[in-house]
Amino acid sequence: MPGNSAARTATLMFLINGEHRDSLPATDRGLQYGDGLFETVAVIAGRPQHWQAHLKRLEAGCARLGIPFPGSTMLDDEFSRMPQSTGRWVLKIIVTRGSGGRGYRPPMPAQPTRVLCRYPWPDYPDDLADQGVRTRVCTTRLGFNPALAGVKHLNRLEQVMARREWDDAGIAEGLMCDAEGRLISGTMSNLFLVTRGRVGTPILTHAGVAGVMREQVIDACRQLNLPVDIGACGEPDLKRADEVFLTNSLIGIWPVIEIVGTGGGTMQPGPVTRALRTHMQELGALPQHG
């Protein structure tokens, strides 16, 4: 249900290294090589949700890639300079290694580029969190790469290729496996399975992104004394699962009601998923809907 395009475009804003502009040098390594990271943050009534968790992950990702972290104080200040509102919007933070010459060798010392982007809230129907979503399993596979596993780096070509596989508005997300057929995540989300009261989520030591909302859900499971298994799982586990749900910082928790093409039939949002959503809503840990 697309909104007013003129109104949505008017809400766009960019800060690049603290300046109001919307372009980068062609020499920036984020463009040349995908040499950088990003965070996607839900902003509700002027408050960035899970802000410290996002900054912590961004700092850890910078350390993994050897990119100087801009610092929480600078990002706090630049966020405060973005236009605020009483509604919902999306903050995307991008940190690249900055500009450099041709070739893979990183410039020393690096002079990172930081970009803050203000985007309108996505047009997800709010009732998806209650009624659930249909998904499919993608044929595009995620590569085996322990050096980058878990990091939200800028190279998302695997997800782009997977998202090209369907154009059915009734399918909200695609599930992705690694090269050996192990389930890892959705194209934009983390995956959870509930089987006989136990909550499982794929281990992300070889592929995938360790989402901030994923960590919030794992913590919530422990607070509710729900057993949590972090390990390998495959498509057969989808068929055995009593409940399946997806998470990210903007959707919160989406129950899965069908995985098209697996022969597993349909399911309903289950009691464990509902209990987690209720608990996290009470804690203010989910983006508000409606």
C-alpha positions as CSV (number, residue, x, y, z in Angstrom):
1,M,0.0,0.0,0.0
2,P,2.3,2.8,-1.2
3,G,2.0,6.1,0.5
4,N,2.2,9.6,-1.0
5,S,5.4,9.5,-3.0
6,A,6.0,13.2,-2.8
7,A,5.6,13.3,1.0
8,R,7.8,10.2,1.4
9,T,10.6,11.8,-0.8
10,A,10.4,15.0,1.2
11,T,11.4,13.1,4.4
12,L,14.7,11.9,2.9
13,M,17.8,13.5,4.4
14,F,21.5,12.7,4.3
15,L,24.4,13.8,6.5
16,I,27.8,12.8,5.1
17,N,30.7,13.5,7.5
18,G,28.4,15.9,9.3
19,E,27.5,17.9,6.2
20,H,24.1,18.1,4.5
21,R,24.8,16.6,1.1
22,D,23.8,13.5,-0.9
23,S,26.8,12.4,-2.9
24,L,30.1,10.6,-2.2
25,P,33.4,10.8,-4.2
26,A,33.7,8.1,-6.9
27,T,36.9,6.9,-5.1
28,D,35.0,6.0,-1.9
29,R,35.8,2.3,-1.1
30,G,32.3,1.7,0.0
31,L,31.3,2.2,-3.7
32,Q,34.4,0.7,-5.2
33,Y,34.6,-2.5,-3.0
34,G,31.7,-2.6,-0.6
35,D,34.4,-1.8,2.0
36,G,32.3,-0.8,5.0
37,L,29.3,-1.5,7.2
38,F,25.8,-0.3,8.0
39,E,23.2,-0.3,10.7
40,T,19.4,0.1,10.2
41,V,17.7,1.7,13.2
42,A,14.0,2.1,14.0
43,V,13.3,5.6,15.3
44,I,10.0,6.0,17.2
45,A,8.9,9.5,18.3
46,G,12.5,10.7,18.1
47,R,14.0,7.8,20.0
48,P,16.4,5.4,18.2
49,Q,15.4,1.9,19.3
50,H,18.2,-0.3,20.7
51,W,20.7,2.5,20.0
52,Q,23.5,1.3,22.2
53,A,23.2,-2.2,20.8
54,H,23.5,-0.9,17.3
55,L,26.5,1.3,18.2
56,K,28.1,-1.7,19.9
57,R,27.6,-3.9,16.8
58,L,28.9,-1.1,14.5
59,E,32.0,-0.7,16.6
60,A,32.6,-4.4,16.7
61,G,32.2,-4.6,12.9
62,C,34.6,-1.7,12.4
63,A,37.1,-3.6,14.6
64,R,36.7,-6.8,12.5
65,L,37.3,-4.8,9.2
66,G,40.0,-2.6,10.7
67,I,38.1,0.6,10.0
68,P,38.3,3.3,12.7
69,F,35.0,3.6,14.6
70,P,33.6,7.2,14.4
71,G,32.7,7.1,18.1
72,S,29.4,7.1,19.9
73,T,29.6,10.8,20.8
74,M,29.9,11.9,17.2
75,L,27.1,9.6,16.0
76,D,24.9,10.8,19.0
77,D,25.5,14.4,17.9
78,E,24.8,13.8,14.2
79,F,21.6,11.8,15.0
80,S,20.4,14.8,17.1
81,R,20.8,17.0,14.0
82,M,18.5,14.8,11.9
83,P,14.9,16.2,11.5
84,Q,12.8,14.6,14.2
85,S,9.1,13.8,14.2
86,T,6.4,12.2,16.5
87,G,6.0,9.3,14.1
88,R,8.2,6.4,12.9
89,W,11.2,6.7,10.5
90,V,14.3,4.7,9.7
91,L,17.9,5.8,10.3
92,K,20.6,4.1,8.2
93,I,24.2,4.5,9.4
94,I,26.9,3.7,6.9
95,V,30.6,3.7,7.7
96,T,33.1,3.1,4.8
97,R,36.9,3.0,4.9
98,G,36.8,6.3,2.9
99,S,38.5,7.1,-0.3
100,G,41.6,5.4,-1.8
101,G,43.3,4.7,-5.0
102,R,42.8,1.7,-7.3
103,G,43.5,-1.7,-5.8
104,Y,42.4,-3.7,-2.8
105,R,45.2,-2.6,-0.5
106,P,43.5,-0.4,2.1
107,P,44.8,3.2,2.5
108,M,46.9,3.7,5.6
109,P,45.8,5.5,7.7
110,A,42.2,5.2,6.7
111,Q,40.0,8.3,6.7
112,P,36.5,6.8,7.1
113,T,33.3,8.2,5.6
114,R,30.2,8.2,7.7
115,V,26.7,8.6,6.3
116,L,23.5,9.1,8.2
117,C,20.3,8.6,6.1
118,R,16.8,9.4,7.1
119,Y,14.2,7.3,5.4
120,P,10.4,7.0,5.7
121,W,9.0,4.0,7.5
122,P,8.5,1.1,5.2
123,D,5.0,0.3,3.8
124,Y,4.7,-3.0,5.7
125,P,1.0,-3.6,6.6
126,D,0.9,-3.4,10.4
127,D,-1.3,-6.5,10.7
128,L,1.6,-8.8,9.5
129,A,2.9,-8.9,13.0
130,D,-0.4,-10.4,14.2
131,Q,-1.6,-12.4,11.2
132,G,1.8,-13.7,10.0
133,V,3.5,-13.8,6.6
134,R,4.1,-16.2,3.7
135,T,7.7,-17.0,2.8
136,R,9.6,-19.1,0.3
137,V,13.0,-20.8,0.3
138,C,15.4,-19.1,-2.1
139,T,17.7,-20.9,-4.6
140,T,20.5,-18.4,-4.1
141,R,22.9,-19.6,-1.5
142,L,25.0,-17.7,1.0
143,G,28.8,-18.2,0.8
144,F,30.9,-19.9,3.5
145,N,33.0,-17.1,4.9
146,P,33.9,-17.2,8.6
147,A,36.0,-14.0,8.3
148,L,32.8,-11.9,7.6
149,A,30.1,-14.0,9.2
150,G,27.8,-12.1,11.5
151,V,29.1,-8.7,10.2
152,K,26.6,-6.3,8.6
153,H,29.0,-5.3,5.8
154,L,28.1,-3.4,2.7
155,N,28.3,-6.3,0.2
156,R,24.7,-7.6,0.1
157,L,24.8,-9.1,-3.4
158,E,23.7,-12.5,-2.2
159,Q,20.6,-11.0,-0.7
160,V,20.0,-8.8,-3.8
161,M,20.1,-11.9,-6.0
162,A,17.9,-13.9,-3.7
163,R,15.3,-11.0,-3.6
164,R,15.2,-11.0,-7.4
165,E,13.8,-14.5,-7.3
166,W,10.1,-13.6,-6.6
167,D,7.7,-10.8,-7.5
168,D,4.7,-12.0,-5.6
169,A,3.4,-9.3,-3.2
170,G,1.9,-12.1,-1.1
171,I,5.3,-13.4,-0.2
172,A,6.9,-11.2,2.4
173,E,10.4,-12.8,2.7
174,G,12.7,-15.4,1.3
175,L,14.7,-17.9,3.4
176,M,18.3,-18.5,2.6
177,C,20.6,-21.5,3.0
178,D,24.4,-21.7,2.8
179,A,26.3,-23.6,0.2
180,E,25.8,-26.9,2.1
181,G,22.0,-26.5,2.5
182,R,21.9,-25.3,6.1
183,L,19.3,-22.6,6.9
184,I,20.9,-19.3,7.8
185,S,18.4,-16.4,7.6
186,G,15.9,-14.5,5.6
187,T,17.1,-12.0,2.9
188,M,16.5,-9.2,5.4
189,S,15.8,-11.1,8.7
190,N,16.9,-13.6,11.2
191,L,15.1,-16.9,11.5
192,F,13.7,-18.7,14.5
193,L,12.0,-22.2,14.8
194,V,10.0,-23.4,17.7
195,T,9.8,-27.2,18.1
196,R,8.2,-28.9,21.1
197,G,8.6,-25.7,23.2
198,R,12.3,-25.2,22.3
199,V,13.4,-22.1,20.4
200,G,16.1,-22.6,17.8
201,T,18.0,-20.2,15.6
202,P,20.8,-20.9,13.1
203,I,24.3,-20.5,14.2
204,L,26.0,-17.6,12.3
205,T,29.7,-18.5,12.5
206,H,30.1,-19.2,8.7
207,A,27.5,-17.0,7.1
208,G,24.7,-14.5,7.8
209,V,24.2,-11.4,9.9
210,A,23.9,-11.4,13.6
211,G,20.9,-9.0,14.0
212,V,20.3,-6.7,16.9
213,M,16.7,-7.9,17.2
214,R,17.9,-11.5,17.1
215,E,19.9,-10.8,20.2
216,Q,16.9,-9.2,21.9
217,V,14.8,-12.2,21.2
218,I,17.4,-14.6,22.5
219,D,17.6,-12.5,25.7
220,A,13.8,-12.5,26.0
221,C,13.7,-16.3,25.7
222,R,16.1,-16.6,28.6
223,Q,14.0,-14.1,30.6
224,L,11.0,-16.3,30.0
225,N,12.9,-19.5,30.8
226,L,12.4,-20.8,27.2
227,P,15.2,-23.2,26.1
228,V,17.2,-21.7,23.2
229,D,19.3,-23.8,20.8
230,I,21.8,-22.0,18.6
231,G,23.0,-24.5,16.0
232,A,22.8,-25.9,12.5
233,C,19.3,-26.5,11.0
234,G,18.0,-27.5,7.6
235,E,14.9,-27.5,5.5
236,P,13.6,-30.7,7.2
237,D,13.6,-28.7,10.5
238,L,11.1,-26.2,8.9
239,K,8.7,-29.1,8.3
240,R,9.0,-30.4,11.9
241,A,8.7,-26.9,13.5
242,D,5.5,-26.0,15.4
243,E,6.2,-22.3,14.9
244,V,8.5,-20.2,12.7
245,F,9.1,-16.5,13.0
246,L,11.4,-13.8,11.6
247,T,13.0,-10.8,13.2
248,N,14.7,-7.6,12.4
249,S,14.9,-4.1,13.8
250,L,12.0,-2.7,11.7
251,I,9.6,-5.7,11.6
252,G,10.1,-6.7,15.2
253,I,8.7,-10.3,15.1
254,W,6.8,-11.7,12.1
255,P,5.1,-15.1,12.6
256,V,5.4,-17.3,9.5
257,I,2.2,-18.9,8.4
258,E,3.4,-20.6,5.2
259,I,6.7,-21.6,3.5
260,V,5.7,-21.9,-0.1
261,G,7.0,-24.9,-2.0
262,T,8.2,-27.0,1.0
263,G,5.1,-29.1,1.3
264,G,4.8,-28.2,5.0
265,G,1.3,-26.8,4.7
266,T,0.2,-23.8,6.7
267,M,0.6,-22.9,10.3
268,Q,-0.8,-20.3,12.7
269,P,1.1,-17.8,14.9
270,G,1.8,-20.0,17.9
271,P,1.9,-19.5,21.7
272,V,5.6,-19.2,22.0
273,T,5.8,-16.5,19.3
274,R,2.9,-14.6,20.9
275,A,4.4,-14.9,24.4
276,L,7.7,-13.4,23.1
277,R,5.9,-10.6,21.3
278,T,3.9,-9.7,24.4
279,H,6.9,-9.8,26.7
280,M,9.0,-7.7,24.3
281,Q,6.2,-5.2,23.8
282,E,5.9,-4.8,27.5
283,L,9.6,-4.1,27.7
284,G,9.4,-1.6,24.8
285,A,11.8,-3.8,22.8
286,L,9.7,-4.0,19.6
287,P,9.0,-1.2,17.1
288,Q,5.5,0.1,17.6
289,H,2.9,-0.8,15.0
290,G,-0.4,0.8,14.2
